[in-house]
């Protein structure tokens, strides 16, 4: 019905940058929220950044000032520009979306498959 596909992960040295992208596709009625979560080994999945359909943006304190989230509403995509990466940013990053799809206006949560981001020397 609805699919989220991420791209852009990889290995970078501390202080470097990466840009993640996520595209939503399928039978979409409306996208209310898109964003990114991450999960490091042995840790809880945590919010990184989200943006609502109204343009409200929320960042985790740990990434504020370093990461930038943006949406292309026409293309149903969201991107995460990650600058000044730190070793503690190393995690699997998951695209997140709150979407009404198919024949129902019920809001459902969707997740991408995850993409590995590693900041290490």
MARFI-143078 format. One record per residue: residue in one letter; x, y, z of N, C-alpha, C in turn; residue number from 1. Coordinates in nm, 4 decimals. Layout:
# residues N
- residuo, n_east, n_north, n_up, ca_east, ca_north, ca_up, c_east, c_north, c_up, num
- a, X, Y, Z, X, Y, Z, X, Y, Z, NUM $
...
This chain:
# residues 121
- residuo, n_east, n_north, n_up, ca_east, ca_north, ca_up, c_east, c_north, c_up, num
- x, 0.0821, -0.1198, 0.0000, 0.0000, 0.0000, 0.0000, 0.0865, 0.1263, 0.0000, 1 $
- x, 0.1675, 0.1430, 0.1027, 0.2592, 0.2554, 0.1136, 0.3977, 0.2018, 0.1448, 2 $
- x, 0.4969, 0.2593, 0.0806, 0.6341, 0.2161, 0.0991, 0.7247, 0.3367, 0.1184, 3 $
- x, 0.8203, 0.3246, 0.2106, 0.9228, 0.4251, 0.2318, 1.0572, 0.3636, 0.1981, 4 $
- x, 1.1347, 0.4311, 0.1166, 1.2643, 0.3806, 0.0748, 1.3700, 0.4859, 0.1034, 5 $
- x, 1.4720, 0.4479, 0.1820, 1.5805, 0.5383, 0.2168, 1.7022, 0.5142, 0.1288, 6 $
- x, 1.7859, 0.6163, 0.1200, 1.9135, 0.6048, 0.0527, 2.0087, 0.7087, 0.1112, 7 $
- x, 2.1381, 0.6870, 0.0916, 2.2366, 0.7867, 0.1275, 2.3244, 0.7558, 0.2467, 8 $
- x, 2.3029, 0.6433, 0.3121, 2.3875, 0.6077, 0.4243, 2.5272, 0.5701, 0.3793, 9 $
- x, 2.6160, 0.5561, 0.4765, 2.7520, 0.5175, 0.4440, 2.8472, 0.5421, 0.5582, 10 $
- x, 2.9750, 0.5333, 0.5256, 3.0834, 0.5516, 0.6215, 3.1504, 0.6860, 0.5981, 11 $
- x, 3.1685, 0.7611, 0.7052, 3.2322, 0.8914, 0.6961, 3.3164, 0.9143, 0.8209, 12 $
- x, 3.4218, 0.9928, 0.8078, 3.5042, 1.0266, 0.9229, 3.4336, 1.1290, 1.0112, 13 $
- x, 3.4619, 1.1286, 1.1409, 3.4055, 1.2318, 1.2279, 3.4342, 1.3709, 1.1727, 14 $
- x, 3.3323, 1.4553, 1.1783, 3.3408, 1.5877, 1.1207, 3.2896, 1.5962, 0.9786, 15 $
- x, 3.2663, 1.4826, 0.9170, 3.2179, 1.4794, 0.7809, 3.0678, 1.4936, 0.7717, 16 $
- x, 3.0172, 1.4796, 0.6495, 2.8754, 1.5002, 0.6222, 2.8185, 1.3876, 0.5380, 17 $
- x, 2.6908, 1.3632, 0.5562, 2.6133, 1.2723, 0.4734, 2.4750, 1.3301, 0.4543, 18 $
- x, 2.4120, 1.2913, 0.3449, 2.2754, 1.3335, 0.3187, 2.1899, 1.2100, 0.2948, 19 $
- x, 2.0866, 1.1941, 0.3755, 1.9918, 1.0851, 0.3608, 1.8673, 1.1336, 0.2887, 20 $
- x, 1.8094, 1.0447, 0.2093, 1.6859, 1.0760, 0.1401, 1.5858, 0.9643, 0.1615, 21 $
- x, 1.4587, 0.9987, 0.1598, 1.3518, 0.9013, 0.1756, 1.2371, 0.9398, 0.0849, 22 $
- x, 1.1867, 0.8425, 0.0114, 1.0750, 0.8646, -0.0786, 0.9571, 0.7775, -0.0384, 23 $
- x, 0.8409, 0.8376, -0.0280, 0.7176, 0.7652, -0.0011, 0.6443, 0.7403, -0.1320, 24 $
- x, 0.5935, 0.6194, -0.1479, 0.5210, 0.5855, -0.2691, 0.4057, 0.4927, -0.2362, 25 $
- x, 0.3155, 0.4779, -0.3313, 0.1994, 0.3932, -0.3133, 0.0709, 0.4729, -0.3165, 26 $
- x, -0.0328, 0.4141, -0.2604, -0.1640, 0.4780, -0.2586, -0.1727, 0.5700, -0.1377, 27 $
- x, -0.1307, 0.6940, -0.1563, -0.1220, 0.7919, -0.0481, -0.2351, 0.8927, -0.0602, 28 $
- x, -0.3083, 0.9104, 0.0484, -0.4090, 1.0150, 0.0552, -0.3497, 1.1441, 0.1085, 29 $
- x, -0.2743, 1.1342, 0.2186, -0.2154, 1.2521, 0.2792, -0.0993, 1.2110, 0.3681, 30 $
- x, 0.0060, 1.2904, 0.3667, 0.1197, 1.2711, 0.4552, 0.1181, 1.3810, 0.5605, 31 $
- x, 0.1083, 1.3422, 0.6860, 0.0981, 1.4379, 0.7949, 0.2338, 1.4710, 0.8559, 32 $
- x, 0.3187, 1.3706, 0.8687, 0.4504, 1.3881, 0.9268, 0.5490, 1.3002, 0.8517, 33 $
- x, 0.6670, 1.3514, 0.8263, 0.7785, 1.2712, 0.7786, 0.9010, 1.3062, 0.8622, 34 $
- x, 0.9893, 1.2096, 0.8771, 1.1089, 1.2377, 0.9533, 1.1999, 1.1186, 0.9644, 35 $
- x, 1.2876, 1.1259, 1.0635, 1.3927, 1.0273, 1.0801, 1.4078, 0.9876, 1.2253, 36 $
- x, 1.4236, 0.8588, 1.2472, 1.4623, 0.8021, 1.3747, 1.5921, 0.7253, 1.3545, 37 $
- x, 1.6601, 0.6957, 1.4643, 1.7815, 0.6163, 1.4539, 1.7901, 0.5200, 1.5710, 38 $
- x, 1.8632, 0.4126, 1.5497, 1.8817, 0.3123, 1.6532, 2.0238, 0.2585, 1.6473, 39 $
- x, 2.0965, 0.2785, 1.7558, 2.2303, 0.2244, 1.7695, 2.2226, 0.0890, 1.8388, 40 $
- x, 2.3229, 0.0027, 1.8190, 2.3210, -0.1284, 1.8839, 2.3055, -0.1167, 2.0350, 41 $
- x, 2.2115, -0.1929, 2.0891, 2.1886, -0.1941, 2.2322, 2.1145, -0.0746, 2.2863, 42 $
- x, 2.0658, 0.0134, 2.1997, 1.9972, 0.1333, 2.2443, 1.8563, 0.1398, 2.1868, 43 $
- x, 1.7749, 0.2215, 2.2485, 1.6378, 0.2428, 2.2043, 1.6348, 0.3276, 2.0776, 44 $
- x, 1.5379, 0.2997, 1.9923, 1.5190, 0.3849, 1.8763, 1.4754, 0.5239, 1.9225, 45 $
- x, 1.5377, 0.6263, 1.8677, 1.5118, 0.7620, 1.9117, 1.4826, 0.8543, 1.7951, 46 $
- x, 1.4039, 0.9549, 1.8240, 1.3727, 1.0565, 1.7242, 1.4963, 1.1381, 1.6914, 47 $
- x, 1.5157, 1.1649, 1.5629, 1.6217, 1.2534, 1.5172, 1.5631, 1.3873, 1.4744, 48 $
- x, 1.4688, 1.3840, 1.3815, 1.4054, 1.5052, 1.3332, 1.2766, 1.4699, 1.2620, 49 $
- x, 1.1778, 1.5561, 1.2729, 1.0519, 1.5393, 1.2012, 1.0061, 1.6734, 1.1468, 50 $
- x, 0.9247, 1.6673, 1.0436, 0.8623, 1.7862, 0.9885, 0.7171, 1.7528, 0.9565, 51 $
- x, 0.6252, 1.8392, 0.9965, 0.4834, 1.8161, 0.9727, 0.4408, 1.8744, 0.8393, 52 $
- x, 0.3180, 1.8416, 0.8007, 0.2638, 1.8962, 0.6766, 0.2517, 2.0475, 0.6819, 53 $
- x, 0.2422, 2.1029, 0.8017, 0.2369, 2.2466, 0.8184, 0.3727, 2.3137, 0.8267, 54 $
- x, 0.4790, 2.2347, 0.8227, 0.6135, 2.2893, 0.8234, 0.6800, 2.2978, 0.9589, 55 $
- x, 0.6155, 2.2462, 1.0630, 0.6751, 2.2481, 1.1955, 0.7853, 2.1435, 1.2049, 56 $
- x, 0.9027, 2.1847, 1.2490, 1.0190, 2.0974, 1.2562, 1.0590, 2.0751, 1.4014, 57 $
- x, 1.0948, 1.9521, 1.4314, 1.1413, 1.9146, 1.5643, 1.2712, 1.8375, 1.5512, 58 $
- x, 1.3743, 1.8810, 1.6234, 1.5032, 1.8126, 1.6263, 1.5324, 1.7600, 1.7655, 59 $
- x, 1.5999, 1.6471, 1.7694, 1.6567, 1.6027, 1.8953, 1.7656, 1.7008, 1.9379, 60 $
- x, 1.7775, 1.7220, 2.0681, 1.8792, 1.8151, 2.1175, 2.0198, 1.7757, 2.0733, 61 $
- x, 2.0438, 1.6470, 2.0609, 2.1769, 1.5994, 2.0271, 2.2200, 1.6329, 1.8846, 62 $
- x, 2.1244, 1.6642, 1.7971, 2.1579, 1.6930, 1.6580, 2.1284, 1.8368, 1.6192, 63 $
- x, 2.0653, 1.9104, 1.7055, 2.0273, 2.0479, 1.6747, 2.1516, 2.1311, 1.6423, 64 $
- x, 2.1434, 2.2039, 1.5329, 2.2555, 2.2843, 1.4882, 2.3493, 2.2130, 1.3941, 65 $
- x, 2.3378, 2.0820, 1.3837, 2.4232, 2.0031, 1.2955, 2.3458, 1.9376, 1.1817, 66 $
- x, 2.2239, 1.8949, 1.2101, 2.1415, 1.8270, 1.1102, 2.0325, 1.9211, 1.0610, 67 $
- x, 1.9951, 1.9048, 0.9357, 1.8877, 1.9821, 0.8760, 1.7915, 1.8886, 0.8045, 68 $
- x, 1.6627, 1.9018, 0.8352, 1.5610, 1.8217, 0.7694, 1.4851, 1.9091, 0.6704, 69 $
- x, 1.4474, 1.8502, 0.5586, 1.3712, 1.9230, 0.4586, 1.2759, 1.8283, 0.3869, 70 $
- x, 1.1647, 1.8820, 0.3412, 1.0655, 1.8040, 0.2677, 1.0413, 1.8646, 0.1310, 71 $
- x, 1.0210, 1.7779, 0.0351, 0.9705, 1.8172, -0.0951, 0.8283, 1.7645, -0.1025, 72 $
- x, 0.7317, 1.8525, -0.0811, 0.5938, 1.8088, -0.0713, 0.5410, 1.7548, -0.2036, 73 $
- x, 0.5874, 1.8104, -0.3126, 0.5399, 1.7663, -0.4434, 0.5867, 1.6258, -0.4766, 74 $
- x, 0.7040, 1.5880, -0.4269, 0.7623, 1.4576, -0.4583, 0.7456, 1.3550, -0.3466, 75 $
- x, 0.6836, 1.3941, -0.2364, 0.6658, 1.3048, -0.1206, 0.7992, 1.2496, -0.0714, 76 $
- x, 0.8952, 1.3369, -0.0589, 1.0267, 1.2972, -0.0108, 1.0680, 1.3821, 0.1088, 77 $
- x, 1.1588, 1.3280, 0.1867, 1.2187, 1.3993, 0.2982, 1.3677, 1.3694, 0.2970, 78 $
- x, 1.4475, 1.4687, 0.3314, 1.5917, 1.4528, 0.3346, 1.6458, 1.4955, 0.4693, 79 $
- x, 1.7596, 1.4398, 0.5042, 1.8292, 1.4763, 0.6271, 1.9739, 1.5050, 0.5924, 80 $
- x, 2.0112, 1.6308, 0.6001, 2.1496, 1.6710, 0.5814, 2.2199, 1.6642, 0.7158, 81 $
- x, 2.3207, 1.5793, 0.7253, 2.3918, 1.5565, 0.8499, 2.5326, 1.6122, 0.8366, 82 $
- x, 2.5625, 1.7139, 0.9149, 2.6926, 1.7777, 0.9145, 2.7619, 1.7575, 1.0487, 83 $
- x, 2.8924, 1.7747, 1.0481, 2.9725, 1.7614, 1.1699, 2.9416, 1.6323, 1.2434, 84 $
- x, 2.9429, 1.5226, 1.1697, 2.9054, 1.3940, 1.2274, 3.0025, 1.3520, 1.3373, 85 $
- x, 2.9457, 1.2919, 1.4399, 3.0204, 1.2426, 1.5542, 3.0081, 1.0911, 1.5625, 86 $
- x, 3.1031, 1.0246, 1.6276, 3.0914, 0.8798, 1.6443, 2.9593, 0.8382, 1.7079, 87 $
- x, 2.9066, 0.9184, 1.7990, 2.7805, 0.8847, 1.8630, 2.6596, 0.8972, 1.7712, 88 $
- x, 2.6791, 0.9512, 1.6511, 2.5726, 0.9520, 1.5514, 2.5604, 0.8184, 1.4792, 89 $
- x, 2.6555, 0.7302, 1.4992, 2.6548, 0.6008, 1.4323, 2.5314, 0.5213, 1.4720, 90 $
- x, 2.4534, 0.4804, 1.3736, 2.3282, 0.4095, 1.3988, 2.2666, 0.3701, 1.2660, 91 $
- x, 2.1628, 0.2886, 1.2744, 2.0759, 0.2670, 1.1597, 1.9696, 0.3756, 1.1625, 92 $
- x, 1.9566, 0.4458, 1.0532, 1.8606, 0.5542, 1.0429, 1.7387, 0.5075, 0.9658, 93 $
- x, 1.6207, 0.5329, 1.0225, 1.4955, 0.4883, 0.9653, 1.4092, 0.6067, 0.9264, 94 $
- x, 1.3617, 0.6048, 0.8057, 1.2628, 0.7026, 0.7640, 1.1292, 0.6705, 0.8295, 95 $
- x, 1.0607, 0.7741, 0.8724, 0.9314, 0.7611, 0.9400, 0.8292, 0.8500, 0.8704, 96 $
- x, 0.7072, 0.8007, 0.8631, 0.6006, 0.8830, 0.8085, 0.4678, 0.8474, 0.8721, 97 $
- x, 0.3867, 0.9483, 0.8954, 0.2490, 0.9318, 0.9393, 0.1619, 0.9654, 0.8196, 98 $
- x, 0.0903, 0.8630, 0.7705, 0.0261, 0.8722, 0.6398, -0.1135, 0.8131, 0.6444, 99 $
- x, -0.2048, 0.8770, 0.5746, -0.3320, 0.8155, 0.5402, -0.3188, 0.7617, 0.3988, 100 $
- x, -0.3529, 0.6336, 0.3800, -0.3350, 0.5729, 0.2501, -0.4453, 0.4756, 0.2153, 101 $
- x, -0.4418, 0.4289, 0.0898, -0.5430, 0.3374, 0.0430, -0.6794, 0.4035, 0.0382, 102 $
- x, -0.7784, 0.3330, 0.0900, -0.9154, 0.3837, 0.0890, -0.9585, 0.4414, 0.2227, 103 $
- x, -0.8662, 0.4544, 0.3180, -0.8986, 0.4994, 0.4525, -0.8220, 0.6251, 0.4887, 104 $
- x, -0.8892, 0.7129, 0.5614, -0.8233, 0.8334, 0.6108, -0.7621, 0.8142, 0.7486, 105 $
- x, -0.7640, 0.6930, 0.7997, -0.6952, 0.6630, 0.9243, -0.5461, 0.6869, 0.9068, 106 $
- x, -0.4850, 0.7492, 1.0067, -0.3429, 0.7785, 1.0015, -0.2631, 0.6581, 1.0508, 107 $
- x, -0.1714, 0.6115, 0.9682, -0.0875, 0.4974, 1.0007, 0.0595, 0.5363, 0.9991, 108 $
- x, 0.1363, 0.4689, 1.0820, 0.2797, 0.4880, 1.0861, 0.3482, 0.3924, 0.9900, 109 $
- x, 0.4419, 0.4448, 0.9121, 0.5202, 0.3640, 0.8199, 0.6678, 0.3859, 0.8470, 110 $
- x, 0.7460, 0.2813, 0.8223, 0.8899, 0.2847, 0.8433, 0.9632, 0.2379, 0.7192, 111 $
- x, 1.0750, 0.3016, 0.6923, 1.1642, 0.2529, 0.5897, 1.2434, 0.1335, 0.6384, 112 $
- x, 1.3232, 0.0777, 0.5499, 1.3991, -0.0428, 0.5832, 1.5227, -0.0136, 0.6681, 113 $
- x, 1.5640, 0.1106, 0.6742, 1.6805, 0.1505, 0.7498, 1.8052, 0.1590, 0.6640, 114 $
- x, 1.8893, 0.2556, 0.6942, 2.0165, 0.2712, 0.6256, 2.1248, 0.3000, 0.7292, 115 $
- x, 2.2383, 0.2332, 0.7154, 2.3466, 0.2439, 0.8129, 2.4251, 0.3722, 0.7925, 116 $
- x, 2.4461, 0.4443, 0.9016, 2.5337, 0.5613, 0.9043, 2.6427, 0.5337, 1.0065, 117 $
- x, 2.7666, 0.5428, 0.9631, 2.8802, 0.5184, 1.0511, 2.9767, 0.6355, 1.0435, 118 $
- x, 3.0023, 0.6979, 1.1569, 3.1003, 0.8054, 1.1678, 3.2153, 0.7527, 1.2527, 119 $
- x, 3.3233, 0.7176, 1.1873, 3.4357, 0.6541, 1.2551, 3.5647, 0.6838, 1.1817, 120 $
- x, 3.6722, 0.6939, 1.2571, 3.8040, 0.7119, 1.1997, 3.8798, 0.5805, 1.1910, 121 $
